[in-house]
Amino acid sequence: MSSPDLSKFAATSGTSGTPRIVFEDVEKRFGKNVVLNGLGFEVAKGERVTLIGPSGSGKTTILRLLMTLEELSGGYIYVDGEPLTHKKADNGKRTALRPKEVALIRRRIGMVFQQFNLFPNMSVIENIIEAPVHVLGQSKEEARSKAQSLLDQVGLGDRGDEHPTRLSGGQQQRVAIARALAMEPEILLLDEVTSALDPELVGDVLGVLRDVANTTDITMLLVTHEMQFARDVSHRVMMFDEGHIIEESAPDAMFSNPQHERTKKFLQAIL
Amino acid sequence: MHWDWSIARDALPVMLKAFFEVTLVVTVVASILSALLGLIWAIGLREMPGALSKVLAFVLSLLRNTPIPLQLLIAAYAIVQPTGWLSHTSSLAQYQHRLIIIGIVVFALQYSTYMAESYRGGIESIRSGQWEAATALSLPRRRTWQAVIVPQAMRAALPSLGNWAIAMFKDTPYLIAISVPEMVSQAQDIGGNNFSYIEVMTIAGLIFLVASYPTAILMRTLEKKLVY
């Protein structure tokens, strides 16, 4: 885990310095279906932003583009001022970066998925140390002891040797969070991480994430339907509709006094 | 038809020897080779650039769609014979040894094409979330195959790989085509010398049954145990 608690009052958007994330004129098409078109926004270092909006509004696509799970159809994404997948060449042409260049920047980003996606052929602890050992080059002992403290942190300190399939959904998701944190990411993407869970298991997972939010300065992008959670942990909420940001503000303002008609309707429907 | 126990008694040791020294050796060695090659083909088909992967797919389908006896004859007499490797032997044993090696190569290649299909099914059965998690952890492609995809694909493919190995075992009498002294050809020789085939062929059938039935049961148990 990186340095504790700098973040409670950390950056909101617009603070000085290079933004952690920049979307510039981003376009994403799936065949003829245009999901994002000319999308631009910035996220400051340490900022936690919740993306809300009806399904199909492009929220998850934004996370998947950042994680390089989808290919950008147009525009640019910058992380700490560096291009993620495409750059403007000197002649102004848009060129794709080589996979090795992409891989270097991608290391700063971690993601937790709706379906956990733990590796079933590995034990819990093996899931967590796999990337630290084989990507960051940590020794097994070092990675193991870090993994153990992460497991303690998510309340699963005694389950390291089990296989993920023997855990409940909520426990699997907490392992997935530990696995993502083991890479010491600067940016953590949370894609509907409680949507696949039974209601009684949601609380533990959100508790772990609250803890992460309160004790680290990791920049977070969240897609979630847990509005109370979004309100508690995020600095800013962005409301999406058809690939565009139609409204953004601090969570209190967004939830108690939405301006846009679409936002009002959306919040009424889900709250 | 008359059953002669003395023929059976004399034939059994010879046939068992041929079984253990040829039939079993060819099956085990060729099974291991074809399981390795099949995995390489399956990964190659997915990872190689489009044109290369099409060439590989074409070669595999050529192998898959031609009969094994024909491949054995081509390998032994059209490809290896002209090199002189088969004729420059110091003894009959060495000559037969080399024929067995040719047999192993042909069986390994042929069955690797089937096993590649089993692996392909196994690989395709892995949910995309596994690949995505590997990307999210920045695992290199090679490591993703090695640590995430192959172990899971292997589990999914294992029952079918086992079935192919058993099928190969039952195909070994095709080695008669290139005069490899495997068990059935030995049986045929003994039968011919005694003008009676019933004993030797019954024994051959029983040996095949005794060897493959437990293997099939073992595979089925393994299959059940492989659930995560």
Chai-1 contact restraints between the chains, C-beta under 6 A:
chainA,res_idxA,chainB,res_idxB,connection_type,confidence,min_distance_angstrom,max_distance_angstrom,comment,restraint_id
A,M67,B,A136,contact,1.0,0.0,6.0,A-B,restraint_1
A,L69,B,E132,contact,1.0,0.0,6.0,A-B,restraint_2
A,L69,B,T135,contact,1.0,0.0,6.0,A-B,restraint_3
A,A103,B,S138,contact,1.0,0.0,6.0,A-B,restraint_4
A,R106,B,S138,contact,1.0,0.0,6.0,A-B,restraint_5
A,R107,B,S138,contact,1.0,0.0,6.0,A-B,restraint_6
A,M111,B,A136,contact,1.0,0.0,6.0,A-B,restraint_7
A,Q115,B,G129,contact,1.0,0.0,6.0,A-B,restraint_8
A,N117,B,G129,contact,1.0,0.0,6.0,A-B,restraint_9
A,N117,B,A133,contact,1.0,0.0,6.0,A-B,restraint_10
A,F119,B,V148,contact,1.0,0.0,6.0,A-B,restraint_11
A,P120,B,Y228,contact,1.0,0.0,6.0,A-B,restraint_12
A,N121,B,P151,contact,1.0,0.0,6.0,A-B,restraint_13
A,N121,B,Q152,contact,1.0,0.0,6.0,A-B,restraint_14
A,A131,B,L137,contact,1.0,0.0,6.0,A-B,restraint_15
A,A131,B,L139,contact,1.0,0.0,6.0,A-B,restraint_16
A,H134,B,R143,contact,1.0,0.0,6.0,A-B,restraint_17
A,V135,B,S138,contact,1.0,0.0,6.0,A-B,restraint_18
A,T165,B,Y228,contact,1.0,0.0,6.0,A-B,restraint_19
